[in-house]
Structure formats: C-alpha cells, structure tokens
Amino acid sequence: MTVKQLSKSGATFSVQIQSYSGHTYQLQRSTDLMSWVTIGTAQSGATGTVLVLSDTNAPATGGSFYRIAVGP
C-alpha cells in the first residue's frame, strides 16, 4: 500500500492509497493511539487502483490520528 495524498477540508479527512488485489482497506481514527474507531466499510483493492478512504466526521478541534487496517 502506498499513500498518494492526504487532505482535510472542513469536517472531512481523506486519504488516497494505491491498493492491491486480494486485500481490503479500512480507515481507523484515534485520539489517544490506544483505542481505535473504524470509519466506514472496508474497501476491496485491485492492483494499481487508487482508493479514497474518508472520515466525513473528523473532529474540528484537538488532534486525531489515522491508520489504515489492511486485511487479507
């Protein structure tokens, strides 16, 4: 997986990634790096395809951390 672009506009955080066949990708958010909230549904990858994973309810204040869970 390769991160292509990150952006935040208003309450929406988005990340574009290059995906691969046979894997699923799901965005997760944390405010403390200990507990993680899954955002949206997992998306299936396809080799060479760019996926956009978005959090349309990103916190307006305070820090948030994001990660992408990759499944088989």
ABEGO torsion letter per residue (X at the ends): XBBABBBBBEABBBBBBBBBBGBBBBBBBBAAGABBBBBEBBBBBBBGBBBBBBBAABBABEBBBBBBBBBX
